[in-house]
Amino acid sequence: MNNCIFCKIIKGEIPSQKIYEDDLVYAFHDIAPAAPVHILIIPKTHIPCLQETEPTHQALLGHILLTAKKLASELGVAEEGYRIVNNCGEKSGQTVFHLHFHLLAGDTFSKLV
């Protein structure tokens, strides 16, 4: 997608604070963090949202979650706990229509489900 901000970040057209990259995903610090640790994990393939995934994306989705686990350990938040969030669609709060998962940690999140 030519106008997708996350696609531009993956291509290096927009700067980001990258913390991880492999053949399938790119992870970086959120520019407006909602928690002390707030990382975005995005697939390099443009998929608008979770609802647009297909059975062929099963390995990619698993890879994203295993990457979140790895990053939580590397960031030192795995033992205290962390949250993985995905918003799907405008009414859920999704603002960038490129599939992404938030890794949040360093807060109790007591008011959230």
ABEGO torsion letter per residue (X at the ends): XAABAAAAAAAGABBBBBABBBAABBBBBBABBABABBBBBBBABBBABAAABBAAAAAAAAAAAAAAAAAAAAAGAAAAEBBBBBBBEAAAGBABBBBBBBBBBGBAGAABX
